[in-house]
Amino acid sequence: MKQAFLKFGKDDSLRRYHPWIFSGAIHHFSEQPEEGEVVEVYAAKQKEDRKGFDFEYIASGHFQIGSIMVRVLTFEHEDINQEFYEHRLASALQMRKAVGLVGKEDSTSYRLVHGEGDNLPGLVIDVYKQTAVMQAHSVGMHVDRFVIAKALKNVMGDDLENIFYKSETTLPFKAELGQENGFLLGGSTDDIATENGLKFHVDWLRGQKTGFFVDQRENRSLLQKYSQGRKVLNMFCYTGGFSFYAMRGGAQLVHSVDSSQKAIDLTNANVELNFPDDARHTAYAEDAFKFLDRMEKGAYDLIILDPPAFAKHKDALRNALKGYSRLNQKAFEKIAKGGILFTFSCSQVVTKDNFRTAVFTAAAQAHRKVRILHQLHQPADHPINIYHPEGEYLKGLVLYVE
C-alpha cells in the first residue's frame, strides 16, 4: 500500500478524528497513487534530539486529486476490503434499526449510509423497499463499488433484491471514469416506495439525488399537522413530497411549483397515487421567483421554500445568502396574515447562523412581524459525525407571520 507523509504539525485535525486531509497538509508520497487508491497516512514526529523526523501511522483512506486529497476510512491499521465494508454497513444498519426506521410496514424508505456520518466518506446509500440506490461522491467509492455491493447484499440478506448504482452526476468529471448508471444486482422496475403510509415514485435513473429526498421525512410530517384548512404553496416541489402530506393534512388547496417539467410530471403522478382525481391540487412548471412575483398577496397562508443548494462551495456563499434573503423576502411580502412559512437551506457551506441571518434580514425588509415556531434539521438516518460538523447540511425554520 502506498504511503502519504504529512508535513510536521499538520496532523492536529486527524488527532481529533476529522476525516478529511487537505492537499496542503501532505509533504510527499512514497509513490504517486492512482485516484481512488487506498493510501496509508503517516504523521511527522520530531525526533528527541530535534534532528529530523520519524513518521507514525495515523490513518488510511481513499486518495483523490483535489483540495480534499484523502478521505479517511479508518484510524486503525486495517485492510480496506469486503469484510471492512460489511462491518461498517452492519453498523449503519444497526443504527437505523435502533431508531425505528427499518422493518416498518408503512415506511419502506430510509438512508442507510450517509457518508462521513457513517464513517464511509464519499458513499451514500438510500433504501426504497427492496432496492438500494448507491451513489459515490468520491473516486475511491466508485472504484470499490462492486466490493461494496457484495458487502451490502451480505449485510441486508433477503431484505435486498436490487442495487442500483447512480453516480453519473456526483463524481468529478476530471477523473474521466466513464460514469454510468445501472444495476449492480437485480433489475426490478418496481419504483413505488412508501413513507409514513404515503406512496411515491422513485426515479432512480433521471431523478435528483437517489430519486427522492428522504431527508425531509420528519419535516413533511410536521407540515401535515399545520395544513388543515390552509391554502398551501409548495415551491421547488421536485416530486411533490410536501404537497401530498399537505393534502393528507386537510389542506383546502395545494399548488406545486418547480422549474422542471419532469419534476411536475412526477409530482402529479405522486399526487395521483395517493389522492386520485383530487381537484385540490394544481402543479405549475415555472421559475420560482417569477411565480412569486406574479402571485397575489394573501393567496396562500402556508408556503414551503425548499430550494436546491444555492452554494456548493465557500466562494459562492455571499451570493447564496443574497439569494436566500431575496427568496424569503418575496414569500414574506406575499404570504397571508397569520400564515406559516417553512423555509430551508440544504447548502452545507451555509451555517445555521448564516441562514437565520438571511431569513431575518428578509423579514425586516418585508416589514413583517415573524416568530419562530420550530428549528428544523436533518433526520436521524442522516447522522452527523461528531468529529465532522460540516456534515450538518440541512437547516430549516418554521415561522408564523402576523
Residue, then its C-alpha position, 0 to 999 in steps of 0.5 A: m500500500k502506498q504511503a502519504f507523509l504529512k508535513f510536521g504539525k499538520d496532523d492536529s485535525l486527524r488527532r481529533y478524528h476529522p476525516w478529511i486531509f487537505s492537499g496542503a497538509i501532505h509533504h510527499f508520497s512514497e509513490q504517486p497513487e492512482e485516484g481512488e487508491v487506498v493510501e496509508v497516512y503517516a504523521a511527522k514526529q520530531k525526533e528527541d534530539r530535534k534532528g529530523f523526523d520519524f513518521e507514525y501511522i495515523a490513518s488510511g483512506h481513499f486518495q483523490i486529486g483535489s483540495i480534499m486529497v484523502r478521505v479517511l476510512t479508518f484510524e486503525h491499521e486495517d485492510i480496506n476490503q469486503e469484510f471492512y465494508e460489511h462491518r461498517l454497513a452492519s453498523a449503519l444498519q444497526m443504527r437505523k434499526a435502533v431508531g425505528l426506521v427499518g422493518k416498518e410496514d408503512s415506511t419502506s424508505y430510509r438512508l442507510v449510509h450517509g457518508e462521513g456520518d457513517n464513517l464511509p466518506g464519499l458513499v451514500i446509500d438510500v433504501y426504497k423497499q427492496t432496492a438500494v440506490m448507491q451513489a459515490h461522491s468520491v473516486g475511491m467509492h466508485v472504484d470499490r463499488f462492486v466490493i461494496a455491493k457484495a458487502l451490502k447484499n451480505v449485510m441486508g440478506d433477503d431484505l435486498e433484491n436490487i442495487f442500483y448504482k447512480s453516480e453519473t452526476t456526483l463524481p468529478f468529471k476530471a477523473e474521466l471514469g466513464q460514469e454510468n448508471g445501472f444495476l449492480l444486482g437485480g433489475s426490478t422496475d418496481d419504483i413505488a416506495t412508501e413513507n409514513g403510509l404515503k406512496f411515491h415514485v422513485d426515479w432512480l435513473r433521471g431523478q435528483k439525488t437517489g430519486f427522492f429526498v428522504d431527508q425531509r421525512e420528519n419535516r413533511s410530517l410536521l407540515q401535515k399537522y399545520s395544513q388543515g384548512r390552509k391554502v398551501l404553496n409548495m415551491f421547488c416541489y421536485t416530486g411533490g413530497f410536501s404537497f401530498y402530506a399537505m393534502r393528507g393534512g386537510a389542506q383546502l388547496v395545494h399548488s406545486v411549483d418547480s422549474s422542471q417539467k419532469a419534476i411536475d410530471l412526477t409530482n402529479a403522478n405522486v399526487e395521483l397515487n395517493f389522492p386520485d382525481d383530487a381537484r385540490h391540487t394544481a402543479y405549475a412548471e415555472d421559475a420560482f421567483k417569477f411565480l412569486d412575483r406574479m402571485e397575489k398577496g394573501a393567496y396562500d397562508l402556508i408556503i414551503l421554500d425548499p430550494p436546491a443548494f444555492a452554494k456548493h462551495k465557500d466562494a459562492l456563499r455571499n451570493a447564496l445568502k443574497g439569494y436566500s434573503r431575496l427568496n424569503q423576502k418575496a414569500f414574506e411580502k406575499i404570504a397571508k396574515g397569520g400564515i406559516l412559512f417553512t423555509f430551508s437551506c440544504s447548502q452545507v457551506v451555509t451555517k445555521d447562523n448564516f441562514r437565520t441571518a438571511v431569513f431575518t434580514a428578509a423579514a425586516q425588509a418585508h416589514r413583517k412581524v415573524r416568530i419562530l415556531h420550530q428549528l428544523h434539521q436533518p433526520a436521524d438516518h442522516p447522522i452527523n459525525i461528531y468529529h465532522p460538523e460540516g456534515e450538518y447540511l440541512k437547516g430549516l425554520v418554521l415561522y408564523v407571520e402576523 
